[in-house]
Amino acid sequence: MASVTDAITLPEPFASLDRATLTFGPSPIHILPNLTKHLASTGKNQIYAKREDVNSALAYGGNKTRKLEYLLPDALSKGATHLVSIGGIQSNHTRQVAAVAAASSLKSKLIHVHWAAWENQHYADVGNNQLSGLIGAQRIMDGHDCQIADTDEDAPAVKKVLDEIRSAGGLPYWIPAGASMHPLGGLGFARWAYEVAQQETAVGVFFDTVIVCAVTDCKVYGCKDWVERR
């Protein structure tokens, strides 16, 4: 199932909200033939994947890019010079924040927190963290006092970074973990819900179960919106 159209029909006032186009368009939905075949003995299940991993040219894209499409116009309208966010050492969210900032001629500072333990001493030197550095983000590795649910700009590690930017004459734009606990954070996956529904109608394949992994819940609310409109 390919991307059906670049034009997703949204109701007002949703359709008129400011959105930066950071994705290619609707991400494709592909059947997974081998997994489907493997499960065939248990019934007539067909397994599909919504390919959020190929949805953007910005540092491999990903699900957080959808959220940032709505946060970026807000940051630019406020005259921000820096995007500041927080995540684990290998956060895909902070990597996408770094990419969006670079593409928008903004600077980025990323607070990386030891939310997960690891044994390999080189863990922090590769993957998403390495990409963020190559993109040009300043990575701060001392956010030990922060929790994943921290949305308060007064959290010590966050406040320190924001104050440093302001003292140097910049204007930071704070993005909580995963861009979820932000007034605009849920819009990306609300749009995703309309996208999936219109792809289903266009190709005549209708899903009865959606499986997602989530930490900060915005994807869950998008899926909930999709279910409620079926």
C-alpha positions as CSV (number, residue, x, y, z in Angstrom):
1,M,0.0,0.0,0.0
2,A,1.8,3.1,-1.2
3,S,1.2,6.7,-0.1
4,V,-2.1,7.5,-1.7
5,T,-2.0,11.2,-1.9
6,D,-0.1,14.2,-0.5
7,A,-3.4,15.9,0.3
8,I,-4.9,14.9,3.6
9,T,-8.3,16.4,4.2
10,L,-8.7,17.8,7.7
11,P,-11.6,19.5,9.3
12,E,-11.5,23.1,10.4
13,P,-10.1,24.6,12.5
14,F,-7.5,21.8,12.4
15,A,-6.7,22.4,8.7
16,S,-5.8,26.0,9.2
17,L,-3.3,25.5,12.0
18,D,0.3,26.5,11.1
19,R,2.3,23.5,10.1
20,A,5.8,23.2,8.7
21,T,6.2,20.6,6.0
22,L,8.9,18.4,7.4
23,T,7.7,15.1,6.0
24,F,7.4,13.8,2.4
25,G,3.7,13.4,2.7
26,P,1.6,10.4,4.0
27,S,4.1,7.7,5.1
28,P,3.5,4.5,3.2
29,I,1.8,1.4,4.6
30,H,3.5,-1.8,3.6
31,I,2.3,-5.4,4.1
32,L,4.9,-7.5,5.9
33,P,4.6,-10.7,3.8
34,N,7.0,-12.9,5.8
35,L,5.5,-12.1,9.2
36,T,2.0,-12.5,7.7
37,K,3.0,-15.9,6.3
38,H,4.5,-17.0,9.6
39,L,1.3,-16.2,11.4
40,A,-0.9,-17.7,8.8
41,S,-1.3,-20.9,10.7
42,T,-3.1,-19.0,13.5
43,G,-5.7,-17.5,11.3
44,K,-6.2,-15.1,8.4
45,N,-4.2,-12.2,9.9
46,Q,-2.4,-9.7,7.7
47,I,0.3,-7.7,9.2
48,Y,1.1,-4.2,7.9
49,A,3.6,-1.5,9.0
50,K,3.1,2.3,8.7
51,R,6.6,3.3,7.7
52,E,7.3,6.3,9.9
53,D,11.0,5.4,9.5
54,V,10.9,6.7,5.9
55,N,8.7,9.7,6.4
56,S,11.3,12.5,6.1
57,A,14.7,13.5,4.8
58,L,15.6,15.0,8.1
59,A,18.1,12.6,9.8
60,Y,16.0,9.6,8.9
61,G,12.8,11.1,10.1
62,G,10.6,9.2,12.6
63,N,7.5,9.7,14.6
64,K,8.6,12.8,16.4
65,T,9.0,14.7,13.1
66,R,5.2,14.8,12.9
67,K,5.0,16.6,16.2
68,L,7.7,19.0,15.3
69,E,5.8,20.1,12.2
70,Y,3.4,21.9,14.5
71,L,6.0,23.1,17.1
72,L,8.4,24.7,14.6
73,P,6.0,27.4,13.3
74,D,5.3,28.4,16.9
75,A,9.0,28.6,17.7
76,L,9.8,30.7,14.6
77,S,6.8,33.0,15.3
78,K,8.2,33.7,18.8
79,G,11.7,34.6,17.4
80,A,13.4,31.6,18.9
81,T,17.2,31.2,18.2
82,H,17.5,27.8,19.9
83,L,15.5,24.6,20.2
84,V,16.1,23.0,23.5
85,S,14.9,19.5,24.5
86,I,15.5,16.5,26.7
87,G,15.7,12.8,26.2
88,G,17.6,9.6,26.9
89,I,21.2,9.2,25.7
90,Q,20.0,7.5,22.5
91,S,16.8,9.6,22.1
92,N,15.3,9.6,18.6
93,H,13.3,12.7,19.6
94,T,16.4,14.8,20.4
95,R,18.0,13.6,17.1
96,Q,15.0,14.9,15.2
97,V,15.0,18.2,17.2
98,A,18.6,18.7,16.1
99,A,17.8,18.0,12.5
100,V,14.7,20.3,12.5
101,A,16.8,23.1,14.1
102,A,19.6,22.8,11.6
103,A,17.2,22.7,8.6
104,S,15.5,25.9,10.0
105,S,18.8,27.8,10.6
106,L,18.3,27.5,14.4
107,K,20.7,26.2,17.0
108,S,19.9,23.3,19.3
109,K,20.8,22.2,22.7
110,L,19.9,18.7,23.9
111,I,19.9,17.6,27.5
112,H,20.7,13.8,27.6
113,V,19.7,11.9,30.7
114,H,20.7,8.5,32.0
115,W,17.2,7.1,32.1
116,A,18.4,3.7,31.0
117,A,21.4,1.8,32.3
118,W,24.0,0.4,29.9
119,E,27.3,-1.6,30.2
120,N,29.1,-0.6,27.1
121,Q,31.2,2.5,27.7
122,H,30.9,3.6,24.1
123,Y,27.1,3.5,24.1
124,A,26.9,7.3,24.2
125,D,29.3,7.8,21.3
126,V,27.2,6.1,18.6
127,G,23.7,6.0,17.1
128,N,21.3,8.9,17.6
129,N,23.6,10.8,19.9
130,Q,26.4,10.7,17.4
131,L,24.1,11.9,14.6
132,S,22.9,14.8,16.7
133,G,26.5,15.9,17.2
134,L,27.2,15.6,13.4
135,I,24.1,17.7,12.7
136,G,25.5,20.4,15.0
137,A,23.6,20.1,18.2
138,Q,25.2,20.9,21.5
139,R,24.7,17.9,23.7
140,I,24.6,18.2,27.5
141,M,25.2,15.0,29.4
142,D,24.6,16.2,33.0
143,G,20.8,16.0,33.2
144,H,20.8,13.4,36.0
145,D,18.3,15.2,38.1
146,C,15.6,15.2,35.4
147,Q,12.9,12.6,34.9
148,I,11.2,11.7,31.7
149,A,8.0,13.4,32.8
150,D,9.8,16.7,33.4
151,T,8.0,19.5,31.5
152,D,8.8,22.3,33.9
153,E,11.4,24.8,32.6
154,D,12.5,25.3,36.2
155,A,13.9,21.7,36.5
156,P,17.6,22.5,37.4
157,A,19.3,21.0,34.4
158,V,16.8,22.6,32.1
159,K,16.8,26.0,33.7
160,K,20.6,26.1,33.6
161,V,20.6,25.6,29.8
162,L,17.8,28.1,29.2
163,D,19.4,30.7,31.3
164,E,22.7,30.3,29.5
165,I,21.1,30.9,26.2
166,R,19.2,34.0,27.4
167,S,22.4,35.4,29.1
168,A,24.1,35.2,25.7
169,G,21.3,37.1,24.0
170,G,19.5,34.2,22.5
171,L,15.9,33.1,22.9
172,P,15.3,29.4,23.7
173,Y,12.2,27.4,22.7
174,W,11.7,24.6,25.2
175,I,10.4,21.3,23.9
176,P,9.5,18.7,26.6
177,A,10.5,15.0,26.3
178,G,9.1,13.5,23.1
179,A,7.4,16.8,22.3
180,S,4.4,15.3,24.0
181,M,3.7,17.4,27.1
182,H,3.5,20.5,24.9
183,P,0.2,22.3,24.0
184,L,0.8,21.5,20.3
185,G,2.4,18.1,20.8
186,G,-0.7,16.0,20.1
187,L,-1.5,17.5,16.7
188,G,1.0,15.5,14.8
189,F,-0.7,12.2,15.6
190,A,-4.1,13.6,15.3
191,R,-3.2,14.3,11.7
192,W,-1.7,10.8,11.5
193,A,-5.2,9.4,12.4
194,Y,-6.8,11.2,9.5
195,E,-4.0,10.1,7.2
196,V,-4.5,6.4,8.0
197,A,-8.2,6.6,7.7
198,Q,-7.9,8.1,4.2
199,Q,-5.3,5.6,3.1
200,E,-7.7,2.8,4.2
201,T,-10.5,4.2,2.2
202,A,-8.4,4.7,-0.9
203,V,-7.1,1.2,-1.1
204,G,-9.9,-0.7,0.5
205,V,-7.9,-2.2,3.4
206,F,-9.4,-1.5,6.9
207,F,-7.4,-2.3,10.0
208,D,-9.0,-3.7,13.1
209,T,-5.9,-3.6,15.4
210,V,-3.2,-1.0,15.7
211,I,-0.1,-1.8,17.8
212,V,2.2,1.0,18.9
213,C,5.0,1.5,21.4
214,A,4.8,4.7,23.4
215,V,6.4,6.4,26.3
216,T,4.8,9.8,26.4
217,D,1.4,8.8,25.0
218,C,0.8,11.2,22.0
219,K,0.8,8.3,19.6
220,V,-1.8,6.6,21.7
221,Y,-4.1,9.6,21.6
222,G,-3.7,9.7,17.8
223,C,-4.7,6.0,17.5
224,K,-7.6,6.7,19.8
225,D,-8.8,9.4,17.5
226,W,-8.6,7.0,14.5
227,V,-10.6,4.4,16.4
228,E,-13.3,6.8,17.5
229,R,-13.9,8.0,13.9
230,R,-14.3,4.5,12.4
